[in-house]
């Protein structure tokens, strides 16, 4: 089969498409013929640092959409011929290839009305946002949410999911992306390059602050977000925990929530892996019904993935990039 090969640490910009052996599904796994694979920052980040579980050449790519062509021992669902979507384990060889294996109980069936490329735009970013909004935040006690980076993957899906819950949403984005982020559901968008975000958020909330923050930017951003939380506020972080040393006791008493999608693969908890399928089912239904936009901004070929990852690393991409494999 054809696959995009990573030959060593920090060599992802030099990846080339080459022929390698097609994998076979193990017990409880399915072999998926990949039609589309989503690109994410985690691809170039792990491609830079490597992983102790890898042997080289390695195949990157966590988000795959395609057709089941073979089932391993003990698998009765999904079946051969099913169109499926999955979020992969980063210790395994990934979806930047014509075929890949995945645990059967973690996949979702793609509705006929959803294309492979639309589906492939969902997992890493969409599942992360879903975990933040629906698995961590007590939505019944939250009205205002600050979602950083609304033009990006996690931020964009977070804005849409929070809006479906009827929340008031403040987001951050460069000025040229303001209308786009508002089209996703943000009520207010703050230009983090030109405006003082803390002051603006306080102004928009009559000085109170927001009930929750979803931060997929950085540890520094998560720490700064503490100054925007209301009493008993919540912060769900993806790219680094906030430094709580500056929060005085008996002040805002924040609740802090770690979001780490890959931990679901490594927790030794089958329920955690099966929840990927539950989340995928829900998101695919929302796309099929037109309630959320998969934010498919661009499609590229397998050969073009390294250049697309380079642009992604420069943080100038709006929406999602998906590679068309077949």
QUICOR-V873210 format. One line per field, one symbol per residue. psi: psi as a letter, one per 40 degrees, with the letter a starting at -180 (. if undefined). burial: I if it has 16 or more other ideal C-beta (glycine too) atoms within 10 Angstrom, else O. Layout:
# QUICOR-V873210
psi->???
burial->???
This chain:
# QUICOR-V873210
psi->ihihhheihffdeehihihiihiihaheiihhhhdihiiiddddddddeahdeiiiiihihdhihahheihihehehiiheihiiihiheeihaegidiiiihdeeiihhidehiddddeedcddddddddddeedhgdeehdhhhhifeeacdddddddddddefihhhiiiideeddddddeehdihhheddihdddddddeffediidihhhfciddddddddeeiihfiihhidfhiihedehiifcegihhhhhgdddddeefhdddddddddddddddddddeedihefhdiiiiddedddddddddefehhaihhhhd.
burial->OIIIIIOOOOIIOOIOIOOIOIIOIOOIIIIIIIIIIIIIIIIIOIIOOOOOOIOOIIIIIIIIIIIIOIIIOOIOOIOOOIIIIIIIIIOIIIIIIIIIIIIIIIIIIIOOOIIIIIIIIIIIIIIIIIIIIOOIIOIOOIOIIIIIIIIIIIIIIIIIIIIOOOIIIIIIIIOOIIOIIIOIIIOIIIOIOOOOIOOIIIOIIOOOIIIIIIIIIOOOIIIIIIOIIIOOIIIIIIIIOIOOOOIOOOOIOIOIIOIOIIOIIOOOOOOOIOIIIOIIIIIIOIIIOOOIIIIIIIIIOIOOIIOIIOOIIOOOIIIIIIIIIO
